[in-house]
């Protein structure tokens, strides 16, 4: 099973829309068994995939059950019963255990994206404080600190028999939570906006990963010195795979104009877009998956989708699956067709880079 983290410390780049629609593409067009894990404490992926009624049944089950008994949709409550959020899995760690609980993803049959989902939880921002403490212990060679820092590896191992790929949606930060996810994931993708701050963020990402990956390796060596055999006994890897797991980037949300029948970025956006490949080469290409050339890392660009995104959010649906029943009308049909073309290119390139 492959694992891919979608990550940029610059927010507002369309990451959640991208990861959810790519998950839908991989599930429907590539026939992959897909599970999406929402690891952004803002839970944007969860809110995009699930309806407000489903979210209520998940996060306030007692109230939702009462509402169902009072004439609400009991089927929604039933579909959420027994589903665990990512915080349910890490709660034992927060309470002192060295291992997490198993997760029970929400079935693809309950959402229009046709993917399994491990919903996020706002309390992951509180859990992040613990992760910072554990990484400090891990870098000092503490066995328990290393095991807790790698909490996600256990969940990945549990999911592996059921899925071809797990996607992680991360929040825009260089914090302990994202570090712990990247320490366990095999690959990462960087969605970018067509703005100068997204370009600047590339340097931040590279320097940050290099710094904590070095501390991680230092901690593993100290652990083996101080506790011979512990590294092998607990399956603690000596390296982090994501250090050589960069598999691509996208640039999104730029405006276009038609020039001689061809849609192109406006001049202001085009100037920024032209700088991206050289900055990727300078800062992230050294972390790319072995065998990938710089040209392979550009997964594809996606222009501004204007009214399609809020429409998809209100319908809890992939952009390509929107219909007139969701409010799709007029020129939105041509925008939708264009988006499907764009996302198919990005998805195909992502699949090639990840699975080849």
C-alpha positions in Angstrom: 0.0 0.0 0.0 1.2 3.5 -0.9 0.8 6.5 1.4 0.7 10.1 0.3 0.6 13.2 2.4 -0.7 16.4 0.8 1.2 19.2 2.5 2.2 22.9 2.2 2.7 25.3 5.1 1.1 28.0 3.0 -2.7 27.9 3.5 -5.5 28.8 1.1 -4.0 26.8 -1.9 -7.0 24.6 -2.6 -5.4 21.6 -1.0 -8.5 20.0 0.5 -10.5 20.3 -2.8 -7.5 18.8 -4.6 -6.9 15.8 -2.3 -10.6 14.9 -2.1 -11.1 15.1 -5.8 -7.9 13.1 -6.5 -9.1 10.5 -4.0 -12.3 10.3 -6.1 -10.3 10.0 -9.3 -8.1 7.2 -8.0 -11.2 5.3 -6.7 -13.3 5.7 -9.8 -11.0 6.1 -12.8 -8.1 4.0 -11.5 -10.1 1.5 -9.5 -7.9 1.9 -6.5 -9.0 1.0 -3.0 -8.7 4.4 -1.4 -8.9 5.7 2.2 -8.6 9.3 3.1 -7.4 10.3 6.5 -8.2 13.8 7.6 -5.3 15.0 9.7 -6.0 18.7 9.5 -7.5 19.8 12.9 -9.8 22.1 10.9 -11.4 19.0 9.4 -12.0 20.5 6.0 -11.9 17.2 4.2 -14.3 15.7 6.6 -16.7 18.6 6.1 -16.4 18.4 2.3 -17.0 14.6 2.1 -19.7 14.3 4.7 -23.0 16.1 5.0 -23.8 18.3 7.9 -26.2 15.6 9.2 -23.5 13.0 9.0 -21.1 15.3 10.9 -23.7 15.9 13.6 -24.2 12.1 14.0 -20.5 11.6 14.2 -19.5 14.3 16.6 -22.7 14.6 18.7 -24.1 11.1 18.5 -26.4 11.4 21.6 -28.0 14.5 20.3 -28.3 13.1 16.8 -29.8 9.9 18.1 -32.5 11.9 19.9 -33.2 13.9 16.8 -33.5 10.7 14.8 -36.1 9.4 17.4 -38.0 12.6 17.0 -38.5 12.1 13.3 -35.1 12.8 11.9 -33.2 10.5 9.5 -32.3 7.5 11.6 -30.4 6.0 8.7 -27.8 8.7 8.9 -27.3 8.0 12.6 -27.0 4.3 11.9 -24.4 4.9 9.2 -22.2 6.8 11.6 -22.5 4.4 14.4 -19.2 2.7 15.2 -17.2 5.0 12.9 -14.0 6.3 14.6 -12.3 9.6 14.1 -8.6 9.9 14.0 -8.7 11.3 17.5 -10.4 8.1 18.8 -7.3 6.2 17.5 -4.7 8.4 19.3 -6.6 8.9 22.6 -4.8 5.9 24.2 -1.4 7.6 23.4 -2.6 10.8 25.0 -3.6 8.8 28.1 -0.1 7.2 28.4 -0.2 4.0 26.2 2.6 3.4 23.7 0.3 2.3 20.9 -2.9 3.7 19.2 -6.3 2.1 18.8 -7.5 0.6 15.5 -9.5 2.9 13.2 -12.8 2.1 11.7 -13.2 4.1 8.5 -16.5 5.3 7.1 -17.5 3.3 4.1 -17.3 4.6 0.6 -21.0 3.7 0.2 -22.0 6.6 2.5 -20.5 9.5 0.5 -20.5 10.8 -3.1 -16.7 10.7 -3.3 -16.9 6.9 -3.2 -13.9 6.7 -0.9 -13.5 5.4 2.6 -12.8 8.1 5.2 -11.2 8.4 8.6 -12.7 11.7 9.8 -10.7 14.4 11.4 -11.2 15.9 14.8 -10.4 19.4 16.2 -8.8 17.9 19.3 -5.8 16.8 17.1 -4.5 20.3 17.7 -4.4 19.5 21.4 -2.7 16.1 20.7 0.0 18.1 18.8 1.3 19.4 22.1 2.1 15.9 23.2 3.7 15.1 19.9 6.2 18.0 20.3 7.2 16.6 23.7 7.6 13.0 22.3 9.7 14.1 19.4 12.1 15.9 21.8 12.4 12.6 23.7 12.7 10.7 20.4 15.6 12.8 19.3 17.3 12.1 22.6 17.1 8.4 21.9 14.1 7.5 24.1 12.4 4.3 22.9 8.9 5.4 24.0 9.4 8.8 22.4 10.3 7.2 19.0 7.3 4.8 19.2 4.9 7.6 19.9 6.3 9.8 17.3 5.7 7.0 14.8 2.1 6.5 16.0 0.8 6.6 12.4 2.9 3.6 11.3 0.7 1.3 13.3 -2.5 2.7 11.7 -0.9 2.4 8.2 0.0 -1.2 8.9 -3.6 -1.9 10.0 -5.0 -0.3 6.8 -2.6 -2.0 4.4 -4.5 -5.3 3.7 -7.6 -3.4 2.8 -6.3 -0.5 0.6 -4.1 0.3 -2.3 -3.4 3.9 -1.1 -4.0 6.0 1.9 -4.1 9.8 1.4 -3.4 12.2 4.3 -4.8 15.8 4.2 -2.6 17.9 6.4 -3.1 21.4 7.8 -0.8 24.4 6.7 1.8 24.3 9.4 5.4 23.2 10.2 4.3 21.7 13.5 4.6 18.5 15.4 1.5 16.9 14.0 2.5 17.2 10.4 6.1 16.2 11.3 4.8 12.9 12.8 2.6 12.2 9.7 5.5 12.8 7.3 7.8 10.7 9.5 5.5 7.7 8.7 4.3 8.4 5.2 6.1 7.2 2.1 5.4 10.1 -0.2 4.3 13.7 -0.2 2.7 16.1 -2.7 2.9 19.9 -2.4 -0.2 21.8 -3.7 0.6 25.5 -4.3 -1.3 28.6 -5.1 -0.2 31.0 -7.8 1.3 33.5 -5.3 4.8 34.4 -4.2 4.2 33.1 -0.7 3.6 29.6 -2.0 7.0 29.8 -3.8 8.7 31.0 -0.6 7.1 28.2 1.3 9.1 25.7 -0.7 12.3 26.8 1.0 10.6 26.5 4.4 9.4 23.0 3.7 12.8 21.8 2.6 14.8 23.2 5.5 12.2 22.0 8.0 12.2 18.4 6.7 16.1 18.3 6.5 16.3 19.6 10.1 13.9 17.2 11.8 14.9 14.2 9.7 18.5 14.7 10.9 17.3 14.8 14.5 15.2 11.7 14.0 18.3 9.7 12.6 20.3 11.0 15.6 17.6 9.7 18.0 17.5 6.3 16.4 21.3 5.9 16.7 21.2 7.0 20.3 18.4 4.6 21.0 20.3 1.7 19.6 23.4 2.6 21.6 21.5 3.0 24.9 19.0 0.2 24.3 20.6 -2.5 22.0 18.0 -4.4 20.0 15.1 -2.0 20.8 15.1 -0.5 17.3 14.6 -3.9 15.6 12.3 -5.2 18.3 9.8 -2.3 17.8 10.3 -2.0 14.0 11.7 1.5 14.2 13.1 2.6 10.8 16.5 4.1 10.7 15.4 6.6 8.0 12.2 8.5 7.2 11.0 7.5 3.8 9.5 10.9 3.0 13.1 12.3 3.0 13.2 10.8 -0.5 9.4 10.8 -1.1 8.6 14.0 -2.9 6.4 12.9 -5.9 5.1 16.2 -7.3 3.4 19.5 -7.0 0.5 21.4 -8.5 -0.2 25.1 -9.0 -3.9 26.1 -8.5 -6.3 29.0 -8.4 -4.8 31.2 -11.0 -6.8 33.3 -13.5 -6.7 32.7 -17.2 -7.4 34.5 -20.5 -8.0 33.3 -24.0 -5.2 34.1 -26.4 -5.7 32.9 -30.0 -8.1 30.2 -28.9 -5.9 28.9 -26.0 -6.6 29.4 -22.3 -3.4 30.8 -20.6 -2.6 32.3 -17.3 -2.8 36.1 -17.0 0.5 38.0 -17.2 0.8 38.5 -13.4 0.1 34.8 -12.7 2.2 33.6 -15.5 5.3 35.4 -14.1 4.9 33.5 -10.8 4.1 30.2 -12.6 7.3 30.5 -14.6 9.4 30.7 -11.4 7.9 27.5 -9.8 10.0 24.8 -11.6 13.3 26.4 -10.8 12.3 26.8 -7.2 11.1 23.2 -7.0 14.4 22.1 -8.5 16.4 24.2 -6.0 14.6 23.2 -2.8 12.6 20.0 -3.2 14.1 18.0 -6.1 16.7 16.6 -3.8 13.9 14.9 -1.9 12.2 13.5 -4.9 11.5 9.8 -5.2 14.4 8.0 -6.9 14.0 7.8 -10.7 11.8 10.9 -11.0 13.1 13.7 -13.1 12.2 17.4 -12.6 9.7 17.2 -15.5 7.9 14.3 -13.8 7.3 16.4 -10.6 4.9 18.8 -12.3 1.6 16.9 -11.9 -0.4 19.6 -13.6 -2.0 23.0 -13.0 -5.6 23.8 -12.1 -6.9 27.3 -12.8 -9.5 29.2 -10.7 -12.8 27.2 -10.6 -14.8 30.2 -9.4 -18.3 29.2 -8.4 -17.8 25.4 -8.8 -15.9 25.0 -5.5 -18.6 26.5 -3.2 -21.2 24.5 -5.2 -19.3 21.3 -4.6 -18.9 22.1 -0.9 -22.7 22.7 -0.4 -23.4 19.4 -2.3 -20.7 17.4 -0.6 -19.7 16.0 -4.0 -16.7 15.8 -6.3 -16.6 18.6 -8.9 -16.9 16.2 -11.7 -20.0 14.6 -10.2 -22.1 17.8 -9.9 -25.4 17.8 -11.7 -28.3 20.2 -12.3 -29.8 18.8 -9.1 -26.9 20.3 -7.2 -27.4 23.6 -8.9 -25.0 23.3 -11.8 -26.1 25.6 -14.6 -25.1 27.6 -17.7 -21.4 28.2 -18.1 -20.6 26.0 -15.1 -20.9 22.9 -17.3 -18.0 24.0 -19.5 -16.0 24.8 -16.3 -16.8 21.3 -15.0 -15.6 19.6 -18.2 -12.4 21.6 -18.1 -11.8 20.7 -14.5 -12.4 17.0 -15.2 -9.7 17.2 -17.9 -7.3 19.0 -15.4 -7.9 16.6 -12.6 -7.5 13.5 -14.8 -4.1 14.8 -15.9 -3.0 15.5 -12.3 -4.4 12.1 -11.1 -2.7 10.1 -13.9 0.7 11.8 -13.3 0.3 11.2 -9.5 -0.6 7.6 -10.1 2.5 7.1 -12.3 4.9 8.8 -9.9 3.5 6.9 -6.9 2.8 3.4 -8.2 5.5 3.0 -10.8 
